[in-house]
């Protein structure tokens, strides 16, 4: 009998090959003094490189094809993968390192993926510093069923773990406020909370959804199941630099693009990211406490050829460790092979790497020692990280939160204060994690080190007479990094020392806004001072106008002219407007601000006339607002955006003095097209701007718009009287 023919869907299912994209670069400086010499993905976590945990998590999830994208010190990652078990014959998973020296963000990486057409199916997007024992195959299956069934517009499923605020593995800069749709698990709002106590939720979410759940008990695992279209969305929107940018962009433009994001919440499995020293410490403790089983020291060590013995109180020792009589390994201790520990030494809550030498009467608590570390007699170390080849001479006390980078030497007989971070060479500006100025060469230039040593010598008074140590200062390249910066690990610092007061912050913001608001970007004469007050108006017409990218404005106008000529549909026109927005990197408010002005300029073009208060142009403007009312409402959809549109109309009238008498007609056209609502217009009219120039400008605009406002109020009164009369009858 002939075999039964297979169903076509079964063939497609067999062809599905689960892929994963691993971002092996963090693009920040949170491990700055450590990662100038080794990438974060290869830093040892309980004596195992971080990247190995990530690859093991993908392997148990059934991933067949992994692309590891390397930027900073990528040669080391490529060599590590070359020597790993994943390159051996019979490996269940193919791991391919990809060198991208020019990338500066996750967005750049995904744009490269799109350019190379590497992704064929749904894929897992993950960073190279994740520890997880979760099988992701079920979440991948749910995502595929969703995108191929009831909700084909879903482009991403984000993975979250239940972790209440204050949980030790929940990093405060990764804490989020989110709102999900109860039944569908669709993400409606996503916002990093940092230490905010109030959350601004768009009113549309409350009005349009009956079943919503607010969550602040979740930790973002930085794992996403993505549809194949995600890389192309990053290509189309080059202002998407991070996954957070992508998520916010999708949520803000959901009505326009139609794309959606869903979430999946785990409770009984482990998943966390090593994003700073706080989480490095917390996740290490979780591994030692066996929360990450089967990825625990005695099993991970054996897979790397190191025999690790598991003892009581979560103590793990390699087979060839030398322990002197009288030393005490109390609890939660891991000791790597070839290490020797002297008499009278007490160790608790520590991870010790390979070939370390620890002297007599040493106290080690909650600390991490990497390979080849030497600690001489009578030292006291609490909550510190010592990189490979560090040497601590005798009678040294190290307080909480200290980081000693590669090959640092300190002592003898000194006290290292809390929060100190030291390097073995004088710091250069380009020695920061995520900086790619070394290129192929992962080692600092020797000549530069020599010249640096001549200019600045170690502070022997602070760090010991035989020290080889220089202070490290973290460089913050952006406001986002400054906001997300956390306290040094193990150190409790006052917020008043780290952050400006509310008064200072408010003053800085006002000064910044004043600078942003100066000048007339659409009609700027270089020889005319920006602060000149127009005597006819009584205020400076250039001040407080939104800056407009004139190249963007011209392209937007040309797009509408072409759409009018070629009868382009609203959906396609929206796609073109969004493409322009991202091509010129303009904010959405600038698009909204420009749309009414563009429709008036379009009316002038259609009548082959200059911008004047001509009856034909006004008639064409009214027709344009009616024609594009649905499109306008896609962008101008709430009180805030309507106020932006009104400001755009008002500023347009001020720029073109001939149009001042037409302001009531322009507002009326937008009102009749249901773009502007009566309540918003009256709110704008009755508002009281701060600042003398703003107040004078608003007073002038109120005079111009008064006829339309009177008509609105009269119409409302007539409607009220009519309702009362009907009631009396």
N, C-alpha and C positions, 0 to 999 in steps of 0.2 A: 504494500500500500504506500502511495506517495505521501511524504510528510505534509502536514498542514501548513498552508501559507501563513507567514507571520503577518501580524497586523503592522501597518505602516508606522503607527505611533510607537510600537515596540522597537522597531529599527531605529527610530530617532532617539529613543531612550538609551539604547545601547551605544549609540554614537556619542552621547554626552560625555564630555571629559571635563571634570571639575578643575578649574584653574585658580590660581591664587597670585596676587601681587603683593609682595612684601616690600615696604618702604624702609630700607635699612639706614635711614638718615633722619635725625630729629629736626634739623634746621633751626636749632636754638642753642643757647649757651648754658643750659642749666647744669651740665656736668663739665663746665669750661676747663678747670685746671686738670681734668683727667683725660678728656677726649681730644686734646691737641695731639696726643701721641697714639691713641687707639680709638676707633669708632665706637659709639655707644653700643651698637649691636654685638660687639665682641667683648664687652666688659663682662667679667666673671660674676655670676650670681650664684652663690653657694657653689663656687668653683666650676661652674658650667657656663660657657658663653651664652649670653642672652638669646642670640639668634637660634641656638640649638633648641631652646624651649619653644620658640615660635614654629620652627620647622616640625618638631614632634607633634605639636598641636594640630598642624595642618595634615600630617600623615594619618593621625587617628580619625580625621574627618573625611578621609577618602579622597583627598586632593591628589591629582595625578601629575599636574604640571605647575611648577612654581617659578615665578620670575622674581629674583631678588635685585632690587634697584639700589645701586651703590653710588654715593656721591663723595662725601668727605672720607678720605683714606680708603677709597674703594678697593685698591689693590689688596689690602689685608683681608677684606671680606671675600674677595674672589679666591685668594689663596686658601682661606679657611674652608670654603665650600669645596675646592678642588681636592682637599685632603680628607673630606668628611665621608661618612658611610653612604651618603646619597649619590656619590659618584661611583660606587662599587657596582659590579654586575648583579642583577637581580633586585636592585633597589625598587621598592614599590612606587617611588615618587621621583620625578625628574626635577632637579633644581638647577636653574640657569641664572648665573650672575650677569647683570647688565650694568655696564659702566656709563654713568651720566654725570660727568664733571661739571657741566654747565647749569645743572638744575639747582634752583634755590628754594623750591617749595614742593609740596605734594602735588600741587596743580601742574607744575612744570613736568613732573614725572608722568602724570596721566596724559598730558598732551603728547609726550613722547610715545607713550603706549599707543595712542590713537594714530600717530603718524606712522608707526611701524606695523600697525594692524596685528598686534599680538593676541588680542582677545577675540575668542570665537564664541564663547558662551557666557552664561552668568559666572561671576567670579567672586572670590573672597578678597577684600581689600583689608590689609592688616599691616601694622608697623612691626619692625624687627625687634621690639623689646616687650613682647607680650608673653605672659605665662598663663596657660589655660589647659585644663584637662577636659574640656568640653568637646564632644563630637558635634561638629557644626552641620553634619549632613542633613539632619532633620530640618534645621532652619533653612538650609539651601533648598530642600524639597518644598517647604511651605512657600518660600519666595517664588520658586518656579511655578508652583500651582496657582499662586496669586496672579503672576504676570501673564500666565497663559490661560487664565480663566476669568474670574469675576472682576479683576482690576488690572487690566493690561497697562495702565499708565504708571504703575509703581516702578520706580527706578532703583530704589535702595531699601534694604532692611538693616536698621542699626541695632546693634546688640548692647543691651544694658544689663547690669547686675544689681540686685537689691543690696544697697549699702546705705544705711542711715547716715546723716551728717555726723561727723566725728569718728566714723569708722576709720581704722588706722590705714587701710589701703586705699581710702578715698582721698585723693589729692584735691585741695580746695580750689585750685584753678581749673580742674576738670569737672567740678560739680556743676550740675545744670538744673534749670527749671524747665520742665516740658509739660505740654498738654497733649494727651492722646484721645482719639475717638474711641469710646469704650468698647464697642463691639468689633470694630474692624482693626484696631491697633494702629490706625493711621496717625501719623505725627502731625499735629496742628500748630504747635508753637515750640520753639527751641531757643533757649537763651542761657548763656553761661552766667551763673549767679555770683561767683566769687564770694563776697561776704554781704551781698545785697539782701535786705529784708523785705523789699517791695518789688513786685514784678508788674510790669506794664503788659497787659494782655489786650490785643486788638479786640474791639467790641464785636467785630463780625463773628469771631469764634463763638462768643456767648449767644449771639442772636441766631446764627445759622445752624448750630449743632445742639441737639437735645441731650446727648449722652457724651459728656466729656469728663476726663479724669486728669486732675493736676498732680504731678509727681515731683517731689524733691527728695525722694528716697532712693534715687538711682545713681549708679556710677557708670559713666561712659567707658565701655571696654575698648573703644577704638578698633572695633571689628565690624565690618560692614559686608553684607551680601549685595553685590551690585549687578545690575543688568548691563548687557554689552554696550548700551548707549551712553553709559556714564563717561567714559573717556572722551567721546565726541562732544558731550555737553561741556566738559572742561575746555576743549578746543574752541567751542563757540563762545565761551565766556571766559576770556583770559584774565578777568579780575577775580576768578575763583582761584585763590592761592592755597587754601586749606580745605579740609573736609567741612569745617564749620561754615566757611564762605559758601560752599556748595549747598549745604543744607538750608541756610538762610535764604540763598538765592532762589532755590526751588520753592520754599514755603511762601516767600514774598510774591513770586510771580506765578503761583499755582493756577490762578484763574486764566492767565494768559497762555502759559505753556501747556497746562493740563497734567504736568508730572506730579507724582505723589511720593511720599516717603512713609514707610511703616517701621515699626519697632518690634523687637522681640526681647522679652525679659527672662533672665535665668535666675534661679534661686538655689538649686541643689548642686550646682557645679561651680568651678572656680575660673575666673578670668580677670586679669588685672594687668595694667601697663606700668612699667618702670619709667616714670616720667621725671622724677627728681630723686634726691637722696632720701627724702622722707618715704617715698614709695619703695625705693630700693631696700631700705631697712625693713619696712612692713612686709613686703613680699618674701624677703629672705626668711623672716620669722615664720611666715605661713608655710613655706616649703619645708623648713625644719620641723614644724608641727604637723606635717603630712596632710595639710589641707589640699595639696595639689596632686595627691596620689593619682596615677603611678609615677609622677615626676617628682621623686623624692631622692635624697642623697644616696641611699644605699642602692637604688635601682639605676639612677642616672650615672653614678660612678662606675658601676659594673659595665654599663654599655660603652664607657670610654676606656675600658681596660684597667680601671682602678678598683680594687677590692675594698669595699667600704663596709664596716661592721656597725650594725645598729644596736645600741645599748639602751639601758634604762634612762629615763628623763631626757629623751631625745638627744642623746649624745652619739655622734657618728665619728668613727676613727678608721683611717686606712690601716691596712695590715702592717705596713712597715714604719709606723710612727714610733718615736722613742720618747717614752714618758719616764721621767726621773721619779724616784721614790719620794712621796710627800707632795707631789703636784696634785691639784684638785680640779677636775673637769666637772663642774656642778650640774648645769642643765643647758639644753639647747646650744650645743657646741658641735661644730664640724671641724675636723682636723684632716688636712690633706697629706698625701704620701710624702715621705722623706723629711717630715718636720720633727724637730726635737724640742721638748719642753722641760725646763729645769726644775730643780727642787724648790718646794715652797711656793710655786706659782699657782695662782687661783684664777680660773677662767670661767666666765658665765655669759651666755647669750652671744657668742662670737663665732665667726667663720674664719678659719685659718687656712691659707692656701698651701701649695706644695713647697717643700724645701725651705721652710721657715726655721729660724733659730730663736727660741725664746729663752731668756736667761733665768736666773734664780730670783725668787721673791718678787715676781712680776704680778701685778693685778690687771687683768683684762676684763672689761665689762662692755657688753653691747657694741662690740667693735668688729671691723672687717679688715683682715690682713690678707693681701693677695700673695703672689708667689715670691719666694726669696727675700722675705722681710726679716730683718735682724732687730731684735729688741734685747738690749743688754740688761744687766741686773738692776733690781730695785726701781723699776719703772711703774708708773700708775697711769693707765689709759682707760678713759671712759667715753663711749659713744664717739668713735672716731673711725675714719677710713684711711688706711695706709696702702697705697698702690705698690706694685711690684718693685723690688730692689730698694725699698726705703730702709734707712738705718736709724734706729733710735738709740742713742748712747746712754750710758748709765745715769740713774737718778733723775730721770725726766718725768714730769707730770704733764699729761695731755688732757685738757678739759673738754667738755662736750662740744660736738659739732665741728671738730677739727678735721681737715682734709689735707693729707700729705701726698702730693702727686709723685710721679715716677722719679726714683733715685734721689729723693730728698734725704738729707742727713741733718739731724738736729741733736743738740746736746754738747757736752754733758751738763747736768745740774741746771736745768732751766724749767720754767713753767710756760707751756703754750696755752694762751688764753682761748676762751670759747669762741667758736666761729672762725678761727684762723684758717686760711687756705694758702698753702705754700707750694711753690714749684722749685725745681732744681736749677732752673736758669731764669735769668731776668726776663720778665714777660714782654712779649712783642704784641703789637696791636692785632696781628693776624693770627695769633694763637688762640682761637676760639672755636668751639664746636660749631660745625656747620659752615666754617670758612674753608674755601677750597683753594686758597692761594698757593698751597704747597703743590697742588697738581699731583703728578706721579710720585714726587718725592715726599714721603711721609715724615722724614726727619728734618728738623730745623737745620739751616745752613750753619756749618761749623765756624766759618769766618765771622758770621754775625754773632754767634755765641761768644766768641773770644773778644770781639770789640765791645759787646755788651758787658762782659765781665770786667773789662777795664774801666768802663764808665760807672758801674755800680757794683759794689761788693756786698756780700751778705752781711746782715746786721748781727754780728756776733754777740752783742749785748742782749738781744732779744731771743735769739735762737741757738745760742751756745758757741763756745770758742772754736769748735771744730765743725761748725754747721756748713751746709750747702743748701741754702733755702732762701727763696725770694717770695715776697707776698704776691698773691694773685688778686686782681680786681676784675669783677665781672663787668663786661661791656654790654649795655642794653642798646640795641639798634633801633627799636621802635617803641611807640607808646603802648602797643599791645603787649610786648614782652615786659615792659615796665609794670603794667597793670597785673600781669600774670606772675610776676616775680614772687617767690615765696621766701619765708624766713630760712636762714641757714638751718640745715638739719640738726636737730637736737638742741637748738638754741631758742629760747623764748625771748622775743624782742618786742618792745612796745610799738604799737602801731603809730603812735605820735612821732616816733623817731623815723619811721620808714615812709610815712605818707604826709602830704601837705594838709594843713587844716582846711576846713570847708571854706573859710574866708579866702585863703590863698588860692584854692582851687577855683573858686567862683571868679576871683579877680583875673586869674590867668585865662579862664574861658572867655570872659567878657572881652579882654584885650585881643584874644585870638579871633573872636567873632568880628570885632571892629576892623581888624586887618583884613579878614576875608570879605567884608562887606564893602570895602572902599572901591571907588572907581566905577565907571560905566563901561562894561565890557562890550556893549553893542555899538556905542557911538563915542569912542574915546579919542580925544585930541591930545597928543602928547605934550603940547606946549601949554595946555590949560591946567592949572592946579586942580587937584581932585576935591579940595575942600571949599571951592568957591560957591557961595550961596547965590542962587538965581534971584535977582531983585524982583522980578515979576512974580515969582512963585512964593518967595519968602522962605525957601529952604533949599538945601543942596540936592538937586535931582539925581546926582550920581551916587550919593551915599545910600546904603542899605538895599541896593538892588542886587539880586542874585547874579553871581558871575556866570556868564554864558560862554561856552565853548563855541566860537563863531563858526568854526569848521563843521562842528556837529550840527549847528542850527541850519547852515546852508544845505548840508546833506539831507537833513530832515525835510526841509522845504522842497528840495528836488525830488525826494521820495514821494511826497504828497502830490506834486505836480504830475509825476509819472503815473501814480496810482489813479489820479483823476482822468488822465488821458487814456490809459490802457485798461481802465475798469478793473483794477486789481481788487480782489476780495479783501474784506476786513481781516480775516485770519492771516492771509499772506502779508498784508500790510503790517500787522502786529509783529510778525516774525522779522520783517525788515527793520522796524523801529527798534526792536530789542537788539538786533545785530548791530545797529548803529550805536545804541547805548553802550554796549560792551566794547565795540571797536574804539570808541573815543573815551571810554572809562568815565562816563558822566553818571552822576547819581540819578535815581528815579525821580526825585523832586525836580531836577532840571528838565527832564522830559515833560513832566506835567506842566511846569512853568512855561515851557515853550509852545505847547500845543495850541492854545488859543491864538497866539501871535502868528504861528505858522498858518493857521486857517485864514486869518485876515490877509496875510501876504499872498496866500494862494488865491484869494478872491481878487486881489489887485492884479495878479498875473493873468488870471482868467479873463479879466477885462482889459488887459494890456495897458494898465495905468499905473502910475506911481501911487504910493500909500497916501491917500487923502481921504477926507470925509465926504466921499462921493456916494450918492444914493445907490448907484449901481453896485459899488463895492460892498456897501452895507447889506444890500439885498443878497449878493452872492455869499457874503459871510454867513447870513442867516441860513441860506440853503446848505452851506458846508457844515454848519453845526448840526442841522437836521440829518444830513447825509451820513456824517461820521459820529452821530450821537452814541451809538452802541460801542464804537471803538473808544470814544472819549470816556465813557463810563467804565471801561475796563481798567483805565488808569486813574480816573478821578472818581473814587468810589466811597469816600467817607469824608467826614468834616475836615480832617487835616489836609487831605489832598485837594479838597474844594477850596480851602483857604489859600493853598499854594497857587491854584489856578487863578483865583481872583487877584492875587498879588501880581501874577504874570500879566493879566489884562491891564491892571492899573499902571504897571511900569511901562508896558508897551505904549499906552496912551501918553504917558509923560515924555517918553523918548520922541514921540511924533506929536509935536505941539498942535498940528492941525486936527488931530483926532480927539482932543479934550472934550469937545461937545458931544462926541459919540459914545462916551463911556456908558451912559444909561442904555443905549441901544445894544452895545456889546454884551452887557450883563443880562439884558432882557433876552437876547438870542440864546445865550447859554442856559438861562432859566427855562425858557419855553422848550428847549431840547432835553430838559430833565437832567442836564449835566450839573447845574448848581441848584441847590435846594434853598427855599425861602429862609429857613432857620439859619443856614450857614451865612447867607448874604446879610441878614440882620445882625448876626453875631459879629461879622467883620465890621459892619457899619458902626456898631455900638462899642467896639473895642477901644481901649485906651493904650496906645503904644507908649513905651518908655523912651525917654530921650527927646530933647527939644526938636531935633531935626525930624525924627519920626513922627512926633506929634503934629508938627506943622504940615508935613506931607499928608498925613491922614486927614487932617482938617480940610486941606485943599481937595482931596479925593472925595470927601463927604459932600462938599459943595457941588462937585461935578455930578455925583451920582444921586443927588437929592431927589430929582424928579422921578427916577425909577423907584426909589425907596418910598416916596409918598404914594406912588401908584400901588406898590405892594401892600402898604398899610391900609389904603382905601379899599383895595380888593378884599383884604382880610376882614375889614369891618363890614363891608357889604355882605360877605359870606356869612358872617356871624348874625347880622340883622335878618338875613333871609332864613337862617336856621331857626331864629327866635320866632319869626312870623309863622313859619310852618308849625312850630310847636304850639302857638296860640290857637291856630285853626284846629 
